[in-house]
């Protein structure tokens, strides 16, 4: 698998946003398309 600097930077930004509670930044990182699925660790997610 080839490394992706773009994906690495997005994930680092996501982790930073999660640790600081920056919900607006987190929401911008996820697609709002109706056919996108996110799998969480909690039954309510």
N, CA, C and O of each residue as an XYZ file, in Angstrom:
180
protein
N       0.836     -1.157      0.000
C       0.000      0.000      0.000
C       0.899      1.243      0.000
O       1.896      1.303      0.718
N       0.530      2.217     -0.807
C       1.294      3.451     -0.916
C       0.829      4.461      0.136
O      -0.369      4.621      0.369
N       1.771      5.124      0.752
C       1.470      6.138      1.756
C       0.847      7.377      1.108
O       1.207      7.748     -0.009
N      -0.085      8.009      1.813
C      -0.741      9.217      1.313
C      -0.583     10.341      2.330
O      -1.148     10.283      3.422
N       0.182     11.355      1.970
C       0.354     12.502      2.866
C      -0.963     13.232      3.087
O      -1.218     13.727      4.185
N      -1.799     13.305      2.060
C      -3.092     13.993      2.188
C      -3.971     13.285      3.219
O      -4.544     13.938      4.092
N      -4.081     11.973      3.130
C      -4.893     11.222      4.081
C      -4.311     11.317      5.486
O      -5.051     11.452      6.460
N      -2.992     11.246      5.592
C      -2.331     11.379      6.891
C      -2.679     12.717      7.530
O      -2.998     12.771      8.718
N      -2.622     13.791      6.759
C      -2.927     15.120      7.294
C      -4.383     15.253      7.706
O      -4.688     15.890      8.714
N      -5.289     14.654      6.929
C      -6.710     14.686      7.294
C      -6.924     13.958      8.616
O      -7.634     14.451      9.493
N      -6.316     12.795      8.757
C      -6.486     12.021      9.997
C      -5.872     12.746     11.194
O      -6.454     12.741     12.278
N      -4.717     13.364     11.018
C      -4.119     14.131     12.113
C      -5.019     15.294     12.515
O      -5.161     15.599     13.699
N      -5.628     15.943     11.518
C      -6.559     17.038     11.796
C      -7.788     16.503     12.535
O      -8.267     17.143     13.472
N      -8.301     15.346     12.131
C      -9.441     14.738     12.811
C      -9.106     14.434     14.262
O      -9.883     14.770     15.156
N      -7.958     13.803     14.514
C      -7.565     13.469     15.887
C      -7.401     14.716     16.744
O      -7.806     14.727     17.906
N      -6.815     15.757     16.187
C      -6.659     17.017     16.928
C      -8.025     17.616     17.248
O      -8.254     18.086     18.362
N      -8.924     17.599     16.279
C     -10.270     18.149     16.476
C     -11.039     17.348     17.517
O     -11.759     17.923     18.334
N     -10.895     16.029     17.497
C     -11.549     15.190     18.500
C     -11.006     15.484     19.898
O     -11.771     15.543     20.861
N      -9.704     15.668     20.013
C      -9.108     15.897     21.328
C      -9.447     17.268     21.893
O      -9.463     17.449     23.111
N      -9.717     18.232     21.024
C     -10.055     19.572     21.507
C     -11.566     19.820     21.539
O     -12.022     20.844     22.048
N     -12.342     18.870     20.990
C     -13.794     19.026     20.974
C     -14.295     20.000     19.932
O     -15.383     20.557     20.079
N     -13.521     20.217     18.876
C     -13.900     21.153     17.816
C     -14.892     20.474     16.857
O     -14.500     19.960     15.809
N     -16.173     20.479     17.229
C     -17.201     19.771     16.467
C     -17.387     20.341     15.064
O     -17.661     19.582     14.135
N     -17.248     21.634     14.885
C     -17.428     22.207     13.550
C     -16.345     21.704     12.596
O     -16.621     21.462     11.421
N     -15.129     21.546     13.086
C     -14.050     21.007     12.248
C     -14.316     19.543     11.927
O     -14.078     19.101     10.803
N     -14.803     18.794     12.898
C     -15.111     17.380     12.678
C     -16.213     17.233     11.643
O     -16.109     16.398     10.744
N     -17.264     18.029     11.757
C     -18.379     17.959     10.805
C     -17.930     18.279      9.383
O     -18.462     17.713      8.428
N     -16.969     19.170      9.229
C     -16.473     19.517      7.892
C     -15.687     18.371      7.256
O     -15.578     18.303      6.031
N     -15.142     17.475      8.069
C     -14.343     16.374      7.556
C     -15.192     15.212      7.039
O     -14.698     14.375      6.284
N     -16.456     15.156      7.438
C     -17.333     14.053      7.029
C     -18.258     14.490      5.912
O     -18.702     15.637      5.862
N     -18.538     13.569      5.028
C     -19.464     13.825      3.934
C     -20.895     13.861      4.471
O     -21.231     13.138      5.409
N     -21.722     14.696      3.877
C     -23.137     14.761      4.247
C     -24.006     14.101      3.179
O     -25.226     14.263      3.180
N     -23.378     13.356      2.268
C     -24.117     12.649      1.221
C     -24.966     11.549      1.857
O     -24.543     10.910      2.820
N     -26.152     11.334      1.319
C     -27.089     10.389      1.928
C     -26.606      8.941      1.896
O     -27.052      8.135      2.713
N     -25.720      8.593      0.991
C     -25.275      7.208      0.881
C     -23.960      6.919      1.608
O     -23.362      5.864      1.394
N     -23.508      7.826      2.454
C     -22.276      7.630      3.214
C     -22.626      6.993      4.552
O     -23.572      7.413      5.219
N     -21.860      5.977      4.939
C     -22.066      5.263      6.188
C     -20.823      5.412      7.049
O     -19.701      5.232      6.577
N     -21.035      5.743      8.318
C     -19.947      5.797      9.270
C     -20.242      4.753     10.338
O     -21.338      4.734     10.898
N     -19.296      3.901     10.620
C     -19.476      2.861     11.631
C     -18.790      3.312     12.904
O     -17.593      3.598     12.909
N     -19.552      3.374     13.980
C     -19.023      3.822     15.251
C     -18.818      2.665     16.221
O     -18.981      1.502     15.853
N     -18.465      2.985     17.448
C     -18.217      1.978     18.469
C     -19.338      1.909     19.473
O     -19.296      1.091     20.392
N     -20.346      2.755     19.318
C     -21.463      2.830     20.252
C     -22.756      2.562     19.491
O     -22.908      3.052     18.373
N     -23.702      1.794     20.061
C     -24.948      1.512     19.352
C     -25.708      2.773     18.921
O     -26.499      2.720     17.979
N     -25.480      3.899     19.594
C     -26.153      5.144     19.257
C     -25.471      5.925     18.146
O     -25.986      6.950     17.701
N     -24.332      5.454     17.701
C     -23.592      6.186     16.668
C     -24.089      5.830     15.288
O     -23.581      6.352     14.295
